[in-house]
Amino acid sequence: MRAVIAIAMLAAALRLGAAEAATPPAAAAPANDYPTSARADYVLGCMASNGNTREALMKCSCSIDTIAGLMPYSKYEEAETALSLQAGGGVGGRVGLFRDPPEIKAVLEQLHRAQAEANLQCFE
């Protein structure tokens, strides 16, 4: 199931924002921190990976709401950008630029923890 969420996250690739120093995970992000378009992209990708059913809509909506409650949008955006660049081979094939820096590793780990929690809350 983790792979399904990862695929859905890749479908919601976003542009890279300004680099921020690595920070500990936020206790709770504001409820309206994520733009509607980012939530919709996530839900559409997730639904496509889970059968495009009403049940998938409910689970995928729950999933992005859970992720939004666990990490601020700026960190989600950074993680999504790194994942999309890794999947596409990075800039000029330099995937290491988006995999190796500690800041990237930290934000990807934060996203993976949020995805795992979303899986537990929404898909089981």
N, C-alpha and C positions, 0 to 999 in steps of 0.2 A: 504494500500500500504506500510505503514511503516513496517508492519510485513513481507512483502515479501522481503524488503531490509534487514531486520534483519536476515531472514533465509539465504539470499544470503551471508551476512557477516559471519554468522556462518560457512558456507561451506568453507570459505576462512581462516579457523583457522590457526594462525601462532604461532611460539614459542615465549615465553616471553623474551624480551630483558632486558637489565639492567634497574632497576627501576630509574626513573628520578623524580625530584621534580615537583609538579604540576605547570604548567605555563599557562598564559593566552593563548587563542587560537591565532595561528599565523595568521597574516593578509593574507598571501599567501605563500604557500609552493612552492619550486622550481618545475617546470614542470616535471622534470625527477627524482623526489625524490622517487617515487614508483618503485620497480622492476617490470619488465614485467610479471614475474610469479604471483605476487600478483594481478596485474591488471587483468590478464587472469583468475585467480581463482575466483575473484569477478564477472567478466562478465559471466563466465560459470555458476556459481551458480545462479546469477540473471536471466540469460536467462532460465535456467531450471525452475525457479519459475514463469516465465512469458511467457511460451509457445514455447520457442526455435524458434522464428521467426526472420526474418530480422529486423522487427520493434523493437523486444526485444533487439537484438544486438545493435542497434543504441541507444536506451534508456539506456541500461545498461552500455554501453561505456561512454555515457554522464554522467551517475551517478558517476562512479568511477573517471572520470576526475574532476567532481565538488568536490567530497570529497577530492581528492588529492590537489585541489586548496585551500581547507579550513583548512586542517590539515596536519602536517608533517607525513611522513611514520612511524617514531618512535612512535608517539602517536597512529596512526591507528593500528600498530602492538600490542601495549599494550592493546588497547580496544578489538581487535579481540581475543587476548589470554584470557582476562578476560571473555569475552562472551562465548568462547568455554569451559572454565573451569566451568563457572556457569551452562551451559547447561549439562555438563557431571557430575555434582555433585562435582566439585572441586577435590582436592587431598584428597583422603580418606574421601570424603563426607564433607569436610570442605569448603563449598561454601562461607561462610561468609568471608573467607580470600580474596576472589576475588570480593566481593560485598561491604563490609563495609568500607574499608580504604578510606579516603578522596581523595587520589591520584587516586584510581580506579574510584570512583564516578565522579571525575572531567573529566577524560579522556573518560569515557562512555558518559557523558553529551556532551562533545565536539563532539564525534562521532554521537550522536543522532541529534545534531544541524546540522551537516554536511549532514546527511542522509535526514533530513527534507528539507534542501535547495536543495539537489539533486532531491528529489521528486518534488518539485515545478518547478525546471528548466527542468527536463527531462521526467517526467511522466504525466504532465498535458497539 
